[in-house]
C-alpha cells in the first residue's frame, strides 16, 4: 500500500512541477533529432524523460552520452527496466527533480513541459547553466521570451517542435 501511495504522490508532484506524462508520437523522433543535430560523444539530456523513449532513441542512433531525469517513480522504474534490456554504458536514468540537475555539460536538452512551468522555472535555469552553443529542443510548446532558431511543423496535423541555440 505504501508503494502505491508513494508512486501516486511522485506522479502528482511531477505533473504539477513540470508536465503530465504524455507519450510522444514515434513519428516525431526523427524530427526531434534532425533539429537536435546530435553528434557522437555529445551529452544529451531529457528532462522529465517519462518512459525513456527519447533517451533510448538518442543512445541507440547517435552514440551520445544520454541522461534522462524523471520524478514519477513508476515511469522511472519503467526506464530502469528498459535499461536492463537495452542499456549501455552511455545511457543513464536518474530519479529526481530536473530542476536540481546540473546542466553545465549538456550539449543538447530535450523538454516537454507546460508553458507556464518553462517560463517561470526552467527558462532561468537553462539561461544560467547551459554553455554557449547548447541546443534546446522543446516538444509542442515554445519557450516564452526566446527566439527559436527553427520551428518544425510540416503540416496542420503535426505538433510544433522548437529548436533554440544558446
Backbone bond lengths (Angstrom), bond angles and torsions (degrees), N, CA, C in turn:
res aa  C-N    CA-C-N  psi(-1)  N-CA   C-N-CA  omega(-1)  CA-C   N-CA-C  phi
1 X - - - 1.451 - - 1.523 111.59 -
2 X 1.341 115.53 -41.52 1.459 119.92 179.66 1.523 110.98 -61.56
3 X 1.327 117.11 -41.04 1.463 121.25 179.59 1.524 111.25 -61.59
4 X 1.315 116.81 -38.61 1.466 120.92 178.97 1.523 110.31 -66.08
5 X 1.322 116.63 -44.49 1.464 120.96 179.87 1.534 110.45 -63.33
6 X 1.333 116.76 -45.20 1.468 120.91 178.82 1.525 110.12 -61.66
7 X 1.318 116.85 -43.88 1.465 120.84 179.13 1.521 111.62 -60.70
8 X 1.311 116.30 -46.75 1.465 120.13 179.86 1.524 111.70 -64.76
9 X 1.316 116.75 -38.58 1.465 120.15 177.67 1.529 111.74 -64.03
10 X 1.330 117.18 -42.45 1.460 118.94 179.67 1.526 111.34 -66.11
11 X 1.311 117.25 -35.83 1.469 120.47 176.27 1.524 109.81 -64.54
12 X 1.319 117.26 -45.07 1.464 121.23 -179.89 1.527 111.30 -62.31
13 X 1.328 116.83 -44.84 1.464 120.44 179.84 1.528 110.21 -63.49
14 X 1.323 117.59 -42.87 1.458 121.10 178.99 1.524 111.36 -61.34
15 X 1.327 116.87 -42.11 1.467 121.08 179.72 1.523 111.77 -63.43
16 X 1.308 116.33 -41.95 1.464 121.27 -177.63 1.527 111.08 -75.54
17 X 1.334 117.55 -38.18 1.458 119.87 -173.96 1.527 113.93 -78.23
18 X 1.335 118.36 -26.81 1.462 119.25 -178.33 1.524 113.06 -141.42
19 X 1.324 117.00 -61.65 1.465 119.83 -178.74 1.519 109.39 -169.76
20 X 1.319 116.52 152.42 1.466 118.65 172.02 1.527 108.62 -71.69
21 X 1.329 116.04 155.80 1.451 118.83 177.27 1.518 108.87 -76.12
22 X 1.322 114.82 122.24 1.455 122.45 175.73 1.523 105.96 -130.04
23 X 1.328 118.23 116.30 1.467 119.17 -179.05 1.528 110.88 -60.45
24 X 1.308 115.88 132.33 1.464 119.47 177.67 1.520 109.45 -81.01
25 X 1.294 114.91 157.10 1.464 120.13 -179.08 1.530 110.18 -78.38
26 X 1.307 116.31 133.44 1.465 121.27 179.84 1.520 112.05 -55.22
27 X 1.315 116.71 -37.10 1.465 119.85 -176.79 1.529 111.86 -65.64
28 X 1.328 118.06 -16.36 1.465 120.54 -179.31 1.529 113.02 -85.69
29 X 1.314 118.20 -11.46 1.462 120.53 -178.50 1.524 112.08 -59.30
30 X 1.312 118.12 -45.67 1.465 120.80 179.60 1.526 111.18 -62.83
31 X 1.321 117.43 -38.59 1.469 121.12 178.52 1.532 110.36 -64.52
32 X 1.315 115.70 -43.53 1.470 120.76 -179.68 1.525 110.28 -59.62
33 X 1.311 116.70 -47.38 1.456 119.72 -174.67 1.519 113.64 -80.98
34 X 1.311 117.34 -18.66 1.462 119.29 170.08 1.531 108.50 -65.26
35 X 1.319 116.20 -43.13 1.473 120.24 178.13 1.527 111.16 -69.43
36 X 1.310 116.76 -40.98 1.473 120.81 -175.86 1.526 111.58 -65.13
37 X 1.334 116.94 -30.32 1.462 121.65 -179.68 1.531 110.66 50.01
38 X 1.316 115.28 47.74 1.460 122.48 -175.22 1.529 110.76 -72.92
39 X 1.313 115.21 134.61 1.460 121.96 -179.61 1.525 110.08 -110.72
40 X 1.317 115.20 154.11 1.461 120.89 176.85 1.527 109.54 -56.00
41 X 1.333 115.44 133.38 1.455 121.06 177.62 1.520 115.09 89.48
42 X 1.338 117.59 -11.92 1.461 118.87 177.69 1.531 109.74 -72.56
43 X 1.318 115.34 164.68 1.464 121.52 179.47 1.525 108.33 -105.02
44 X 1.331 114.93 121.37 1.463 123.01 -175.35 1.519 109.42 -120.06
45 X 1.330 115.93 126.74 1.463 121.93 177.67 1.522 110.47 -110.58
46 X 1.317 115.39 142.58 1.463 122.74 167.46 1.520 105.67 -118.33
47 X 1.326 116.27 110.49 1.463 121.51 -177.28 1.522 108.95 -91.19
48 X 1.327 115.75 112.64 1.459 121.69 -172.18 1.511 107.93 82.10
49 X 1.331 116.87 59.91 1.462 121.97 -166.77 1.526 114.82 -76.40
50 X 1.331 118.47 -2.96 1.466 119.89 177.48 1.516 111.43 58.38
51 X 1.323 117.03 -123.55 1.470 121.70 -179.03 1.528 112.91 -90.72
52 X 1.321 117.44 3.93 1.455 121.52 174.50 1.513 116.37 88.59
53 X 1.318 118.55 11.80 1.465 121.60 -176.03 1.533 112.12 -58.53
54 X 1.317 117.38 -46.27 1.464 121.17 -176.73 1.531 110.42 -68.05
55 X 1.311 116.44 -44.65 1.460 121.41 -179.41 1.530 111.26 -63.45
56 X 1.304 116.56 -43.28 1.464 120.37 179.66 1.532 110.40 -62.16
57 X 1.319 117.23 -41.30 1.463 122.20 178.47 1.523 110.46 -63.26
58 X 1.329 116.62 -46.14 1.471 120.97 179.90 1.517 110.84 -61.66
59 X 1.306 116.20 -44.07 1.460 121.06 -178.34 1.527 111.17 -64.17
60 X 1.298 116.48 -44.08 1.471 121.30 -176.54 1.528 112.07 -71.07
61 X 1.327 117.02 -42.07 1.461 120.78 -170.65 1.525 115.14 -94.04
62 X 1.327 117.90 -18.73 1.464 119.09 -174.00 1.524 113.95 -125.70
63 X 1.321 117.13 -5.23 1.466 121.57 177.73 1.526 111.41 54.18
64 X 1.317 115.60 36.28 1.463 121.47 176.45 1.522 109.07 -90.92
65 X 1.310 115.81 162.20 1.465 119.79 170.05 1.522 105.23 -78.70
66 X 1.312 116.78 118.42 1.460 121.24 -172.82 1.522 110.14 -116.88
67 X 1.334 114.34 133.85 1.461 120.80 -176.84 1.529 108.38 -131.42
68 X 1.313 115.63 120.24 1.455 121.33 176.18 1.513 109.54 -108.91
69 X 1.318 116.09 135.15 1.461 121.65 179.08 1.523 107.79 -117.90
70 X 1.333 116.44 127.09 1.470 121.06 -177.84 1.517 110.03 -139.96
71 X 1.328 115.68 137.52 1.462 122.49 -179.25 1.525 113.23 -99.83
72 X 1.316 117.87 -26.35 1.468 121.01 -179.56 1.532 108.83 -78.80
73 X 1.319 116.66 114.12 1.464 122.10 -173.96 1.530 113.82 -54.95
74 X 1.326 120.68 -46.13 1.470 118.58 -179.70 1.533 112.67 -61.01
75 X 1.333 117.06 -39.54 1.460 120.45 179.21 1.527 110.51 -68.04
76 X 1.324 116.35 -41.13 1.469 120.36 176.91 1.528 110.62 -59.68
77 X 1.323 117.51 -42.22 1.466 120.40 179.67 1.528 111.34 -64.22
78 X 1.320 117.13 -36.02 1.468 120.39 174.54 1.527 109.69 -61.86
79 X 1.332 116.28 -42.52 1.467 120.36 177.24 1.524 111.14 -58.75
80 X 1.296 116.38 -45.61 1.468 120.36 -178.32 1.530 111.14 -64.19
81 X 1.323 116.86 -38.57 1.467 120.18 176.97 1.525 109.97 -65.19
82 X 1.318 116.75 -42.85 1.471 120.19 177.35 1.524 110.14 -61.69
83 X 1.330 116.81 -37.82 1.460 120.77 179.61 1.535 110.54 -63.81
84 X 1.313 116.70 -40.34 1.467 120.62 179.92 1.529 110.34 -57.66
85 X 1.319 116.89 -39.97 1.458 120.65 -176.08 1.527 114.12 -90.02
86 X 1.335 117.75 -24.72 1.469 120.30 -173.55 1.515 114.71 -130.92
87 X 1.311 117.71 -2.09 1.451 120.36 -170.62 1.513 114.39 -78.44
88 X 1.313 114.40 160.53 1.449 120.39 172.01 1.527 108.37 -138.43
89 X 1.322 115.92 -175.23 1.463 120.19 -172.80 1.527 113.71 -68.33
90 X 1.313 118.92 -13.16 1.465 121.76 179.37 1.520 113.34 -103.96
91 X 1.306 117.33 14.47 1.460 123.12 -179.87 1.526 108.64 -117.21
92 X 1.319 115.80 123.47 1.465 121.06 -177.41 1.524 110.09 -132.26
93 X 1.311 115.70 137.63 1.457 121.57 171.26 1.519 107.64 -120.73
94 X 1.324 115.82 131.79 1.456 121.07 -179.85 1.523 109.16 -118.91
95 X 1.321 115.39 134.28 1.456 120.60 174.19 1.521 106.78 -90.67
96 X 1.328 116.34 118.98 1.451 118.18 179.07 1.512 113.20 163.65
97 X 1.297 113.25 -176.46 1.459 123.47 -176.61 1.521 109.43 -84.59
98 X 1.307 118.00 119.07 1.462 122.12 -178.32 1.522 112.37 -60.27
99 X 1.322 117.57 -25.28 1.461 120.63 -179.34 1.533 111.73 -72.93
100 X 1.324 116.86 -11.64 1.466 121.25 178.22 1.527 112.30 -102.79
101 X 1.297 117.02 -0.84 1.462 121.52 -179.43 1.529 110.13 -79.35
102 X 1.317 116.68 134.97 1.467 122.84 178.40 1.530 108.51 -82.49
103 X 1.328 116.60 117.40 1.463 121.63 -175.08 1.527 113.68 -106.12
104 X 1.314 117.77 12.71 1.471 120.76 -174.56 1.526 113.58 -62.37
105 X 1.310 118.91 -26.26 1.468 121.39 -178.90 1.531 112.73 -95.00
106 X 1.314 117.37 -2.57 1.466 120.94 -175.65 1.528 111.65 -67.03
107 X 1.331 114.88 135.41 1.459 120.80 171.66 1.526 110.45 -94.22
108 X 1.327 115.97 -31.59 1.461 121.59 179.19 1.525 108.82 -148.06
109 X 1.329 115.01 142.29 1.464 122.04 -179.37 1.521 107.90 -131.37
110 X 1.320 115.43 130.20 1.464 121.80 177.09 1.526 108.28 -108.02
111 X 1.337 115.63 135.00 1.470 119.80 178.52 1.522 111.04 -137.03
112 X 1.301 114.14 147.95 1.455 123.00 163.94 1.519 104.11 -133.23
113 X 1.304 115.72 101.85 1.456 120.55 -178.49 1.512 110.11 -137.24
114 X 1.307 115.56 162.23 1.450 120.26 178.82 1.534 109.03 -73.61
115 X 1.326 117.66 144.32 1.470 120.61 -175.23 1.528 114.27 -53.80
116 X 1.327 118.02 -42.62 1.472 119.36 -178.13 1.521 111.52 -67.76
117 X 1.325 117.90 -33.78 1.459 121.03 179.24 1.525 110.57 -72.42
118 X 1.315 116.62 -40.49 1.462 119.87 177.20 1.526 109.09 -61.80
119 X 1.317 116.37 -48.48 1.465 121.27 -176.97 1.529 111.80 -64.86
120 X 1.320 117.21 -44.38 1.461 120.66 -172.52 1.520 114.85 -86.81
121 X 1.327 118.55 -20.49 1.458 120.18 -175.03 1.524 113.18 -128.03
122 X 1.308 116.35 -54.79 1.456 119.71 -168.65 1.518 113.46 -76.11
123 X 1.301 118.36 -38.64 1.463 121.05 -176.44 1.522 111.22 -55.02
124 X 1.315 117.46 -46.43 1.463 121.26 -179.84 1.526 111.28 -62.37
125 X 1.315 116.58 -41.88 1.468 120.83 178.39 1.527 110.07 -60.98
126 X 1.317 116.99 -46.21 1.460 120.77 179.70 1.530 110.88 -62.91
127 X 1.312 117.09 -41.80 1.465 120.98 179.75 1.528 111.47 -62.98
128 X 1.310 117.28 -37.74 1.466 121.65 -178.98 1.523 112.83 -75.56
129 X 1.334 117.12 -37.82 1.453 120.15 -167.99 1.523 116.08 -101.87
130 X 1.314 118.68 -30.16 1.461 118.42 -174.05 1.522 111.57 -72.90
131 X 1.319 115.24 139.38 1.455 120.51 178.75 1.527 110.02 -78.44
132 X 1.326 116.72 159.41 1.477 119.34 177.50 1.528 110.26 -57.71
133 X 1.309 115.51 137.10 1.454 121.45 -179.71 1.513 115.07 91.21
134 X 1.327 117.54 -11.57 1.471 120.33 178.45 1.529 109.48 -64.26
135 X 1.329 114.98 145.46 1.457 120.84 179.37 1.518 110.31 -106.48
136 X 1.328 114.70 143.08 1.463 121.51 174.83 1.515 106.62 -122.31
137 X 1.330 115.79 126.22 1.454 121.49 178.14 1.524 106.67 -112.90
138 X 1.315 115.83 119.59 1.465 121.04 -179.02 1.529 108.88 -111.78
139 X 1.301 114.91 122.79 1.461 122.22 -178.10 1.524 109.04 -87.71
140 X 1.295 117.62 121.71 1.462 127.80 174.53 1.534 113.38 81.23
141 X 1.335 118.17 -50.18 1.469 120.36 -172.36 1.525 111.74 -109.54
142 X 1.335 115.19 139.88 1.462 120.47 176.95 1.530 109.63 -78.13
143 X 1.316 115.05 166.02 1.462 121.21 175.94 1.516 107.11 -100.10
144 X 1.314 115.31 109.43 1.460 121.78 -177.62 1.524 110.21 -58.42
145 X 1.318 116.01 129.20 1.458 121.05 179.30 1.516 113.88 94.60
146 X 1.312 118.51 -9.91 1.458 122.21 177.09 1.520 109.50 -109.66
147 X 1.308 116.15 147.92 1.464 122.05 176.51 1.527 108.54 -98.60
148 X 1.323 118.01 118.19 1.476 118.42 -179.75 1.523 111.53 -68.70
149 X 1.328 115.90 144.11 1.461 121.24 173.27 1.525 109.09 -73.25
150 X 1.334 115.62 -34.49 1.464 121.96 -179.22 1.528 109.04 -150.77
151 X 1.334 114.94 143.41 1.461 121.04 170.79 1.520 106.34 -122.78
152 X 1.319 116.27 122.03 1.455 121.57 179.99 1.518 108.40 -102.93
153 X 1.332 116.30 113.90 1.466 122.82 176.13 1.531 106.80 -150.39
154 X 1.332 116.15 83.41 1.465 120.07 -174.00 1.521 115.64 -62.65
155 X 1.333 117.54 -30.80 1.467 119.62 -179.10 1.524 109.32 -152.08
156 X 1.321 115.69 172.22 1.469 120.28 178.31 1.520 112.59 -65.97
157 X 1.324 117.44 -19.71 1.460 121.24 179.86 1.534 111.97 -84.06
158 X 1.322 116.25 -13.64 1.458 120.68 -177.47 1.524 110.78 -95.68
159 X 1.334 115.49 150.56 1.461 120.42 174.66 1.525 108.31 -82.62
160 X 1.305 115.88 158.74 1.462 121.12 176.88 1.522 109.70 -80.08
161 X 1.321 114.45 143.16 1.455 121.04 172.37 1.530 105.53 -128.37
162 X 1.325 115.87 126.91 1.450 122.35 -173.39 1.536 110.38 -108.61
163 X 1.324 115.38 135.91 1.455 121.09 173.75 1.522 108.08 -112.84
164 X 1.319 115.22 130.34 1.457 122.57 176.02 1.518 107.88 -123.24
165 X 1.320 115.56 145.19 1.470 120.62 176.00 1.524 107.94 -122.50
166 X 1.318 115.12 131.67 1.468 120.29 179.55 1.502 110.50 -85.15
